[in-house]
Amino acid sequence: LELSGGDKYEGRFKKGIKNGYGKFTTNNGIKYEGKWKNGKMEGKGILTLPDGEKFKGNFKDGKIFGKGDIVLQNGKKFDEQFQSI
């Protein structure tokens, strides 16, 4: 499904809102693949930035939350704990 501004979403909906598993790509190359709840990132997922850096971990209410890994372009990996970003 192509959204306004060139963003794209492929996945499940509930009452017209992103809910369940889905893939979202913004027009500037940010990608998220994982769980959605009420239109927000929720649970396990992978957020990939345009430069290739990634966050693999947990999301709550659309924000990075809890335990997760940051993977840099060079492959270096950091295991971190987050409160909310």
N, C-alpha and C positions, 0 to 999 in steps of 0.2 A: 504494500500500500504506500503510495507516494503522498506525503503530507505537504502542507504549505511550506514554502521556502526551500523545497528540494530534499527535505528530510525523508527517510524511508523507514517503515516498520513492517516486519514480517513476524507474525505470531498470533497469539490468542487474545481475544477480547471478551469482556463481560459487560453487557449493557453499553456497548460502544466505547469502553475504556480499556486500555492495555491491562491485561490481567492474565497471570500464568506465565508460561515461557515465551520469550520473544527476542528478536534481534532488531536493534534500532541503530540507524546510521544518520548522523547529521550531515548537512551539506558541506561542512568544513572538515569532514573526515573523522570525527569522534564516533566510536562504535561502542555499543553495549550489547552483550549477549547474556541472557540469564532470566531470572524471575522478575515479574512485575506484580504489583498489587495496587489497585485503584489508580492506575496510571503512573505510578512511581516505581523506581528500582527498589526491590525488596527481596532479601534472601541472598542466595549465592549468585554471583555473576562475574563477568570479565569486562572491564572498561579499558578500551584501547584508545590512546591518543594518536593524532595524526603522525607524530614522529616515531610511533611504534612502541613507546613505553606503555606498560600495562599495569593495571591493578586487578588481581584475582582474589576475590574474597567476598565478604558480606556487605550488604547494603541495607539501610533502614530508612524509610520515609524519603527515598530518593538521594540519600547521601551515603558515602563510605562510612562503615561502622563496624567495629569489632576487629577480629583477626583477619589478616590478609597479607598477600605478597605483592610487593612492587617489583616489577621486572623492567630494568633499564634497557635502552637500545643495545648496549654492549653485552647483554645477557646477565649482568650482575643482578642478584636477587636479594631482596630485603624482606624479612618476615617481621611484620609490625602489628601493633594493636592500636586501633583508632577509636576515638569517642564519637566524632562526627565531623566530616569535612564537606 
